[in-house]
Amino acid sequence: MPSGGMTGRGHAAPAAGQGRAGREPARDLTASPLFVLLFVLLVLLVLLVLVVLLDHWSQAWIMS
């Protein structure tokens, strides 16, 4: 028997004695610090790629 209602299903019926209506805010992925860190790293990576590409394109445009 899983304790704490971690059944692996998103909208499982609450067990007897757990009146949460199947909602578990602790499972919200967007509130996780790891998710926030990965999102920030992804944004920084995209910005870095954009800067490198813009630099490359501007150099090619100046040379032509």
Rosetta blueprint (number, residue, H / E / L):
1 M L
2 P L
3 S H
4 G H
5 G H
6 M L
7 T L
8 G L
9 R L
10 G L
11 H L
12 A L
13 A L
14 P L
15 A L
16 A L
17 G L
18 Q L
19 G L
20 R L
21 A L
22 G L
23 R L
24 E L
25 P H
26 A H
27 R H
28 D L
29 L H
30 T H
31 A H
32 S L
33 P H
34 L H
35 F H
36 V H
37 L H
38 L H
39 F H
40 V H
41 L H
42 L H
43 V H
44 L H
45 L H
46 V H
47 L H
48 L H
49 V H
50 L H
51 V H
52 V H
53 L H
54 L H
55 D H
56 H H
57 W H
58 S H
59 Q H
60 A H
61 W H
62 I H
63 M H
64 S L
